[in-house]
């Protein structure tokens, strides 16, 4: 086997996409972009690695085999056509969340204001701010994630306003056309059943309390005054949670909560429009 085949074989035990991850890790070591890597490999014309590069790549693969997500190893994650900085301490943006972007864009227009709660890497608010001319405010509590949020703001949505604070207790000023959140929503008892890879991500971005719904309850209550009449509140949620969150919307006074399925058929987004009767 070639060196490249050996390296890919080493990755096959920890990922369903060893070829793609090998391309990402190779870029981190050599600077060779993944698309170029794949083309050269198809031609059988990949450059030879130096012994130092081979050692570095092997070390990264060993860390990957220990369960560390490839996005942490390369320091970035792709989301909605953009590259976001990530590292340990911040939730990794996922394709599942892109349906939240698609849903939000249907209800936004240039000049609107949005509030992104539990912002993490900023992939939600900054993507929307880059797609449209919006006033973006992002709130994140934890130092490691807030540092990444600042980096991504500077590259992707420089006009965004950042607030380091606890969405569960610290007040946020302003009234917004849309409030969005991908909050922690894993029930506490399920955390130990998550894959080793997911367990490398910050538990503070995963743990949603006994039934996974703590953040939804509190956000719906605390941020009613921050949403303008006619504005929308949108959440991402986990598998099987949409109907319970829709009921929380109704209990909070929203007349017609709706759900949106992701591209795998899962009810992934729950939202509603604020009416004047909500207080």
Short mmCIF file of the C-alpha atoms (twelve columns), coordinates in Angstrom:
data_MODEL
# 
_entry.id   MODEL 
# 
loop_
_atom_site.group_PDB 
_atom_site.id 
_atom_site.type_symbol 
_atom_site.label_atom_id 
_atom_site.label_alt_id 
_atom_site.label_comp_id 
_atom_site.label_asym_id 
_atom_site.label_seq_id 
_atom_site.Cartn_x 
_atom_site.Cartn_y 
_atom_site.Cartn_z 
_atom_site.pdbx_PDB_model_num 
ATOM 1   C CA . UNK A 1   0.000   0.000  0.000   1 
ATOM 2   C CA . UNK A 2   1.055   3.607  -0.589  1 
ATOM 3   C CA . UNK A 3   1.657   6.032  2.254   1 
ATOM 4   C CA . UNK A 4   -1.644  7.745  1.393   1 
ATOM 5   C CA . UNK A 5   -3.546  4.468  1.420   1 
ATOM 6   C CA . UNK A 6   -2.012  3.590  4.782   1 
ATOM 7   C CA . UNK A 7   -3.036  6.948  6.225   1 
ATOM 8   C CA . UNK A 8   -6.581  6.605  4.930   1 
ATOM 9   C CA . UNK A 9   -6.803  3.092  6.320   1 
ATOM 10  C CA . UNK A 10  -5.798  4.453  9.725   1 
ATOM 11  C CA . UNK A 11  -8.728  6.869  9.581   1 
ATOM 12  C CA . UNK A 12  -11.292 4.314  8.455   1 
ATOM 13  C CA . UNK A 13  -11.886 3.029  11.985  1 
ATOM 14  C CA . UNK A 14  -13.035 6.425  13.320  1 
ATOM 15  C CA . UNK A 15  -14.950 8.063  10.484  1 
ATOM 16  C CA . UNK A 16  -17.335 7.230  7.668   1 
ATOM 17  C CA . UNK A 17  -15.434 9.633  5.415   1 
ATOM 18  C CA . UNK A 18  -11.743 8.729  5.729   1 
ATOM 19  C CA . UNK A 19  -10.852 10.142 2.314   1 
ATOM 20  C CA . UNK A 20  -12.457 13.506 3.000   1 
ATOM 21  C CA . UNK A 21  -10.920 13.801 6.442   1 
ATOM 22  C CA . UNK A 22  -7.510  12.819 5.097   1 
ATOM 23  C CA . UNK A 23  -7.796  15.701 2.649   1 
ATOM 24  C CA . UNK A 24  -8.627  18.122 5.474   1 
ATOM 25  C CA . UNK A 25  -5.783  16.914 7.687   1 
ATOM 26  C CA . UNK A 26  -3.347  17.028 4.770   1 
ATOM 27  C CA . UNK A 27  -4.281  20.653 4.165   1 
ATOM 28  C CA . UNK A 28  -3.547  21.417 7.827   1 
ATOM 29  C CA . UNK A 29  -0.067  19.934 7.445   1 
ATOM 30  C CA . UNK A 30  0.923   20.885 3.886   1 
ATOM 31  C CA . UNK A 31  -1.416  23.686 2.813   1 
ATOM 32  C CA . UNK A 32  -2.687  21.587 -0.097  1 
ATOM 33  C CA . UNK A 33  -6.365  22.456 -0.498  1 
ATOM 34  C CA . UNK A 34  -8.805  19.518 -0.320  1 
ATOM 35  C CA . UNK A 35  -10.147 19.940 -3.857  1 
ATOM 36  C CA . UNK A 36  -6.598  19.993 -5.219  1 
ATOM 37  C CA . UNK A 37  -5.718  16.998 -3.037  1 
ATOM 38  C CA . UNK A 38  -8.583  14.980 -4.475  1 
ATOM 39  C CA . UNK A 39  -7.719  15.914 -8.036  1 
ATOM 40  C CA . UNK A 40  -4.045  15.040 -7.649  1 
ATOM 41  C CA . UNK A 41  -4.899  11.802 -5.912  1 
ATOM 42  C CA . UNK A 42  -7.255  10.845 -8.725  1 
ATOM 43  C CA . UNK A 43  -4.401  11.452 -11.152 1 
ATOM 44  C CA . UNK A 44  -1.992  9.483  -8.987  1 
ATOM 45  C CA . UNK A 45  0.156   12.599 -8.743  1 
ATOM 46  C CA . UNK A 46  0.153   13.531 -5.055  1 
ATOM 47  C CA . UNK A 47  3.409   15.070 -3.837  1 
ATOM 48  C CA . UNK A 48  5.600   13.031 -1.535  1 
ATOM 49  C CA . UNK A 49  5.486   13.976 2.103   1 
ATOM 50  C CA . UNK A 50  8.617   14.872 3.999   1 
ATOM 51  C CA . UNK A 51  9.351   12.749 7.039   1 
ATOM 52  C CA . UNK A 52  8.338   15.682 9.251   1 
ATOM 53  C CA . UNK A 53  5.019   16.080 7.420   1 
ATOM 54  C CA . UNK A 54  4.365   12.349 7.650   1 
ATOM 55  C CA . UNK A 55  4.969   12.437 11.390  1 
ATOM 56  C CA . UNK A 56  2.685   15.451 11.858  1 
ATOM 57  C CA . UNK A 57  -0.060  13.867 9.792   1 
ATOM 58  C CA . UNK A 58  0.245   10.579 11.655  1 
ATOM 59  C CA . UNK A 59  -0.001  12.449 14.967  1 
ATOM 60  C CA . UNK A 60  -3.171  14.226 13.838  1 
ATOM 61  C CA . UNK A 61  -4.682  10.938 12.725  1 
ATOM 62  C CA . UNK A 62  -3.873  9.399  16.091  1 
ATOM 63  C CA . UNK A 63  -5.675  12.266 17.820  1 
ATOM 64  C CA . UNK A 64  -8.597  11.803 15.454  1 
ATOM 65  C CA . UNK A 65  -8.701  8.105  16.347  1 
ATOM 66  C CA . UNK A 66  -8.922  9.093  20.023  1 
ATOM 67  C CA . UNK A 67  -12.252 10.764 19.272  1 
ATOM 68  C CA . UNK A 68  -11.266 14.400 18.743  1 
ATOM 69  C CA . UNK A 69  -13.464 15.848 15.976  1 
ATOM 70  C CA . UNK A 70  -11.627 16.618 12.759  1 
ATOM 71  C CA . UNK A 71  -12.932 20.197 12.891  1 
ATOM 72  C CA . UNK A 72  -11.016 20.811 16.123  1 
ATOM 73  C CA . UNK A 73  -7.881  19.346 14.584  1 
ATOM 74  C CA . UNK A 74  -7.986  21.602 11.529  1 
ATOM 75  C CA . UNK A 75  -9.439  24.604 13.367  1 
ATOM 76  C CA . UNK A 76  -12.420 25.216 11.138  1 
ATOM 77  C CA . UNK A 77  -15.844 23.963 10.101  1 
ATOM 78  C CA . UNK A 78  -17.764 24.677 6.909   1 
ATOM 79  C CA . UNK A 79  -21.279 26.043 7.294   1 
ATOM 80  C CA . UNK A 80  -23.623 27.445 4.666   1 
ATOM 81  C CA . UNK A 81  -20.772 27.980 2.212   1 
ATOM 82  C CA . UNK A 82  -18.454 29.711 4.680   1 
ATOM 83  C CA . UNK A 83  -15.587 28.600 6.874   1 
ATOM 84  C CA . UNK A 84  -15.930 29.224 10.608  1 
ATOM 85  C CA . UNK A 85  -13.083 29.027 13.094  1 
ATOM 86  C CA . UNK A 86  -13.646 26.380 15.765  1 
ATOM 87  C CA . UNK A 87  -11.625 24.852 18.548  1 
ATOM 88  C CA . UNK A 88  -12.233 22.969 21.755  1 
ATOM 89  C CA . UNK A 89  -14.726 24.821 23.907  1 
ATOM 90  C CA . UNK A 90  -17.152 25.772 21.132  1 
ATOM 91  C CA . UNK A 91  -19.923 23.729 19.539  1 
ATOM 92  C CA . UNK A 92  -19.102 22.625 15.999  1 
ATOM 93  C CA . UNK A 93  -21.471 24.024 13.337  1 
ATOM 94  C CA . UNK A 94  -23.460 21.254 11.662  1 
ATOM 95  C CA . UNK A 95  -25.346 20.817 8.426   1 
ATOM 96  C CA . UNK A 96  -28.521 20.145 10.457  1 
ATOM 97  C CA . UNK A 97  -28.550 23.818 11.466  1 
ATOM 98  C CA . UNK A 98  -28.610 25.090 7.885   1 
ATOM 99  C CA . UNK A 99  -32.386 24.603 7.749   1 
ATOM 100 C CA . UNK A 100 -32.628 27.211 10.510  1 
ATOM 101 C CA . UNK A 101 -30.839 29.650 8.191   1 
ATOM 102 C CA . UNK A 102 -33.140 28.803 5.282   1 
ATOM 103 C CA . UNK A 103 -36.204 29.276 7.494   1 
ATOM 104 C CA . UNK A 104 -34.975 32.583 8.909   1 
ATOM 105 C CA . UNK A 105 -34.203 34.003 5.467   1 
ATOM 106 C CA . UNK A 106 -37.828 33.497 4.444   1 
ATOM 107 C CA . UNK A 107 -38.927 35.898 7.187   1 
ATOM 108 C CA . UNK A 108 -36.151 38.515 7.043   1 
ATOM 109 C CA . UNK A 109 -35.401 41.457 4.804   1 
ATOM 110 C CA . UNK A 110 -32.527 43.911 4.489   1 
ATOM 111 C CA . UNK A 111 -32.331 46.253 7.449   1 
ATOM 112 C CA . UNK A 112 -33.907 43.896 9.968   1 
ATOM 113 C CA . UNK A 113 -32.361 43.272 13.378  1 
ATOM 114 C CA . UNK A 114 -31.683 39.829 14.833  1 
ATOM 115 C CA . UNK A 115 -30.663 38.497 18.230  1 
ATOM 116 C CA . UNK A 116 -28.678 35.231 18.275  1 
ATOM 117 C CA . UNK A 117 -28.763 33.587 21.721  1 
ATOM 118 C CA . UNK A 118 -26.255 30.903 22.809  1 
ATOM 119 C CA . UNK A 119 -24.284 32.053 19.782  1 
ATOM 120 C CA . UNK A 120 -21.235 29.772 20.099  1 
ATOM 121 C CA . UNK A 121 -19.164 30.129 16.934  1 
ATOM 122 C CA . UNK A 122 -21.626 32.684 15.568  1 
ATOM 123 C CA . UNK A 123 -22.547 30.508 12.604  1 
ATOM 124 C CA . UNK A 124 -26.254 31.413 12.800  1 
ATOM 125 C CA . UNK A 125 -26.167 35.152 13.325  1 
ATOM 126 C CA . UNK A 126 -23.108 35.848 11.197  1 
ATOM 127 C CA . UNK A 127 -24.364 33.735 8.292   1 
ATOM 128 C CA . UNK A 128 -27.633 35.646 8.260   1 
ATOM 129 C CA . UNK A 129 -25.757 38.923 8.569   1 
ATOM 130 C CA . UNK A 130 -23.578 37.980 5.596   1 
ATOM 131 C CA . UNK A 131 -26.533 36.833 3.488   1 
ATOM 132 C CA . UNK A 132 -28.544 40.007 4.116   1 
ATOM 133 C CA . UNK A 133 -27.784 43.494 5.406   1 
ATOM 134 C CA . UNK A 134 -28.900 42.954 8.993   1 
ATOM 135 C CA . UNK A 135 -28.183 44.383 12.415  1 
ATOM 136 C CA . UNK A 136 -26.806 41.371 14.297  1 
ATOM 137 C CA . UNK A 137 -26.443 40.987 18.059  1 
ATOM 138 C CA . UNK A 138 -24.901 37.747 19.353  1 
ATOM 139 C CA . UNK A 139 -24.839 36.600 22.990  1 
ATOM 140 C CA . UNK A 140 -22.441 33.966 24.347  1 
ATOM 141 C CA . UNK A 141 -21.493 33.208 27.934  1 
ATOM 142 C CA . UNK A 142 -18.323 31.120 27.962  1 
ATOM 143 C CA . UNK A 143 -14.824 32.523 27.474  1 
ATOM 144 C CA . UNK A 144 -13.545 29.897 25.009  1 
ATOM 145 C CA . UNK A 145 -16.592 30.172 22.793  1 
ATOM 146 C CA . UNK A 146 -16.684 33.969 23.059  1 
ATOM 147 C CA . UNK A 147 -13.090 34.139 21.830  1 
ATOM 148 C CA . UNK A 148 -14.029 32.098 18.753  1 
ATOM 149 C CA . UNK A 149 -17.142 34.244 18.304  1 
ATOM 150 C CA . UNK A 150 -14.936 37.345 18.146  1 
ATOM 151 C CA . UNK A 151 -12.659 35.771 15.520  1 
ATOM 152 C CA . UNK A 152 -15.561 34.800 13.299  1 
ATOM 153 C CA . UNK A 153 -17.240 38.181 13.699  1 
ATOM 154 C CA . UNK A 154 -14.115 39.946 12.489  1 
ATOM 155 C CA . UNK A 155 -13.888 37.761 9.359   1 
ATOM 156 C CA . UNK A 156 -17.531 37.203 8.441   1 
ATOM 157 C CA . UNK A 157 -19.799 39.854 9.962   1 
ATOM 158 C CA . UNK A 158 -17.673 42.779 11.216  1 
ATOM 159 C CA . UNK A 159 -20.651 44.976 12.066  1 
ATOM 160 C CA . UNK A 160 -22.163 42.486 14.533  1 
ATOM 161 C CA . UNK A 161 -22.518 43.503 18.174  1 
ATOM 162 C CA . UNK A 162 -21.231 40.909 20.643  1 
ATOM 163 C CA . UNK A 163 -22.375 40.500 24.231  1 
ATOM 164 C CA . UNK A 164 -20.669 38.167 26.685  1 
ATOM 165 C CA . UNK A 165 -23.402 37.160 29.062  1 
ATOM 166 C CA . UNK A 166 -25.663 34.406 30.324  1 
ATOM 167 C CA . UNK A 167 -28.855 34.214 28.263  1 
ATOM 168 C CA . UNK A 168 -30.607 32.631 31.248  1 
ATOM 169 C CA . UNK A 169 -30.015 35.511 33.632  1 
ATOM 170 C CA . UNK A 170 -28.314 38.575 32.130  1 
ATOM 171 C CA . UNK A 171 -30.583 41.194 30.521  1 
ATOM 172 C CA . UNK A 172 -30.228 42.106 26.839  1 
ATOM 173 C CA . UNK A 173 -31.346 45.506 25.614  1 
ATOM 174 C CA . UNK A 174 -33.125 46.301 22.394  1 
ATOM 175 C CA . UNK A 175 -36.118 45.089 20.386  1 
ATOM 176 C CA . UNK A 176 -35.494 42.789 17.440  1 
ATOM 177 C CA . UNK A 177 -37.242 41.612 14.307  1 
ATOM 178 C CA . UNK A 178 -36.114 38.054 14.941  1 
ATOM 179 C CA . UNK A 179 -34.704 36.090 17.875  1 
ATOM 180 C CA . UNK A 180 -32.941 32.818 17.110  1 
ATOM 181 C CA . UNK A 181 -31.233 30.164 19.166  1 
ATOM 182 C CA . UNK A 182 -29.685 26.742 18.846  1 
ATOM 183 C CA . UNK A 183 -29.622 26.182 22.610  1 
ATOM 184 C CA . UNK A 184 -28.388 23.158 24.560  1 
ATOM 185 C CA . UNK A 185 -31.130 20.557 24.133  1 
ATOM 186 C CA . UNK A 186 -29.755 17.140 25.106  1 
ATOM 187 C CA . UNK A 187 -31.510 15.719 28.203  1 
ATOM 188 C CA . UNK A 188 -28.962 15.417 31.007  1 
ATOM 189 C CA . UNK A 189 -29.459 11.675 31.321  1 
ATOM 190 C CA . UNK A 190 -28.623 11.198 27.625  1 
ATOM 191 C CA . UNK A 191 -25.240 12.927 27.730  1 
ATOM 192 C CA . UNK A 192 -23.366 9.745  28.641  1 
ATOM 193 C CA . UNK A 193 -24.871 7.931  25.646  1 
ATOM 194 C CA . UNK A 194 -23.508 10.384 23.081  1 
ATOM 195 C CA . UNK A 195 -20.710 9.312  20.790  1 
ATOM 196 C CA . UNK A 196 -17.149 9.765  22.000  1 
ATOM 197 C CA . UNK A 197 -16.704 12.437 19.357  1 
ATOM 198 C CA . UNK A 198 -19.702 14.512 20.485  1 
ATOM 199 C CA . UNK A 199 -18.578 14.162 24.092  1 
ATOM 200 C CA . UNK A 200 -15.436 16.103 23.136  1 
ATOM 201 C CA . UNK A 201 -17.636 19.144 22.583  1 
ATOM 202 C CA . UNK A 202 -18.469 21.414 25.545  1 
ATOM 203 C CA . UNK A 203 -21.132 19.928 27.793  1 
ATOM 204 C CA . UNK A 204 -22.392 23.455 28.421  1 
ATOM 205 C CA . UNK A 205 -23.460 23.588 24.765  1 
ATOM 206 C CA . UNK A 206 -25.247 20.232 24.998  1 
ATOM 207 C CA . UNK A 207 -26.962 19.886 28.391  1 
ATOM 208 C CA . UNK A 208 -30.547 21.097 28.199  1 
ATOM 209 C CA . UNK A 209 -31.668 19.913 31.635  1 
ATOM 210 C CA . UNK A 210 -33.814 16.966 32.675  1 
ATOM 211 C CA . UNK A 211 -35.984 16.916 29.558  1 
ATOM 212 C CA . UNK A 212 -33.723 18.995 27.297  1 
ATOM 213 C CA . UNK A 213 -36.160 21.907 27.229  1 
ATOM 214 C CA . UNK A 214 -34.867 24.220 29.979  1 
ATOM 215 C CA . UNK A 215 -33.463 26.852 27.615  1 
ATOM 216 C CA . UNK A 216 -36.619 26.986 25.496  1 
ATOM 217 C CA . UNK A 217 -38.796 27.642 28.542  1 
ATOM 218 C CA . UNK A 218 -36.576 30.407 29.858  1 
ATOM 219 C CA . UNK A 219 -35.901 32.098 26.505  1 
ATOM 220 C CA . UNK A 220 -39.614 32.192 25.674  1 
ATOM 221 C CA . UNK A 221 -40.312 33.853 29.021  1 
ATOM 222 C CA . UNK A 222 -37.327 36.200 29.303  1 
ATOM 223 C CA . UNK A 223 -37.144 37.509 25.742  1 
ATOM 224 C CA . UNK A 224 -40.790 38.208 24.941  1 
ATOM 225 C CA . UNK A 225 -40.153 41.924 25.474  1 
ATOM 226 C CA . UNK A 226 -37.168 41.838 23.106  1 
ATOM 227 C CA . UNK A 227 -39.241 40.697 20.119  1 
ATOM 228 C CA . UNK A 228 -41.188 43.300 18.193  1 
ATOM 229 C CA . UNK A 229 -44.849 42.830 17.326  1 
ATOM 230 C CA . UNK A 230 -44.929 40.715 14.194  1 
ATOM 231 C CA . UNK A 231 -41.385 39.463 14.741  1 
ATOM 232 C CA . UNK A 232 -40.351 35.822 14.686  1 
ATOM 233 C CA . UNK A 233 -38.702 33.587 17.256  1 
ATOM 234 C CA . UNK A 234 -36.976 30.505 15.835  1 
ATOM 235 C CA . UNK A 235 -35.302 27.572 17.572  1 
ATOM 236 C CA . UNK A 236 -33.336 24.564 16.465  1 
ATOM 237 C CA . UNK A 237 -34.310 21.428 18.382  1 
ATOM 238 C CA . UNK A 238 -33.442 17.773 18.728  1 
ATOM 239 C CA . UNK A 239 -35.196 14.706 17.375  1 
ATOM 240 C CA . UNK A 240 -38.658 14.289 18.876  1 
ATOM 241 C CA . UNK A 241 -38.720 17.653 20.677  1 
ATOM 242 C CA . UNK A 242 -40.617 19.815 18.171  1 
ATOM 243 C CA . UNK A 243 -44.151 19.143 19.392  1 
ATOM 244 C CA . UNK A 244 -43.233 19.836 23.031  1 
ATOM 245 C CA . UNK A 245 -41.549 23.122 22.071  1 
ATOM 246 C CA . UNK A 246 -44.538 24.109 19.934  1 
ATOM 247 C CA . UNK A 247 -46.682 23.598 23.028  1 
ATOM 248 C CA . UNK A 248 -44.328 25.857 25.005  1 
ATOM 249 C CA . UNK A 249 -44.877 28.525 22.344  1 
ATOM 250 C CA . UNK A 250 -48.643 28.180 22.739  1 
ATOM 251 C CA . UNK A 251 -48.360 28.410 26.522  1 
ATOM 252 C CA . UNK A 252 -46.349 31.611 26.049  1 
ATOM 253 C CA . UNK A 253 -49.169 33.134 23.999  1 
ATOM 254 C CA . UNK A 254 -48.092 32.439 20.426  1 
ATOM 255 C CA . UNK A 255 -51.109 31.499 18.309  1 
ATOM 256 C CA . UNK A 256 -49.646 29.472 15.484  1 
ATOM 257 C CA . UNK A 257 -46.258 27.859 16.134  1 
ATOM 258 C CA . UNK A 258 -44.855 25.983 13.162  1 
ATOM 259 C CA . UNK A 259 -42.210 23.336 12.591  1 
ATOM 260 C CA . UNK A 260 -39.835 22.806 9.682   1 
ATOM 261 C CA . UNK A 261 -38.211 19.517 8.757   1 
ATOM 262 C CA . UNK A 262 -34.522 19.355 7.951   1 
ATOM 263 C CA . UNK A 263 -33.114 17.679 4.859   1 
ATOM 264 C CA . UNK A 264 -33.203 14.322 6.639   1 
ATOM 265 C CA . UNK A 265 -36.902 14.641 7.425   1 
ATOM 266 C CA . UNK A 266 -36.469 15.523 11.117  1 
ATOM 267 C CA . UNK A 267 -38.585 18.326 12.587  1 
ATOM 268 C CA . UNK A 268 -35.571 20.513 13.318  1 
ATOM 269 C CA . UNK A 269 -36.925 24.081 13.544  1 
ATOM 270 C CA . UNK A 270 -39.756 25.367 15.704  1 
ATOM 271 C CA . UNK A 271 -40.900 28.963 15.412  1 
ATOM 272 C CA . UNK A 272 -43.723 31.406 15.775  1 
ATOM 273 C CA . UNK A 273 -44.633 34.995 15.030  1 
ATOM 274 C CA . UNK A 274 -45.307 37.377 17.880  1 
ATOM 275 C CA . UNK A 275 -48.715 38.996 18.099  1 
ATOM 276 C CA . UNK A 276 -49.595 42.122 20.040  1 
ATOM 277 C CA . UNK A 277 -51.339 40.085 22.706  1 
ATOM 278 C CA . UNK A 278 -48.101 38.541 24.010  1 
ATOM 279 C CA . UNK A 279 -46.654 40.296 27.051  1 
# 
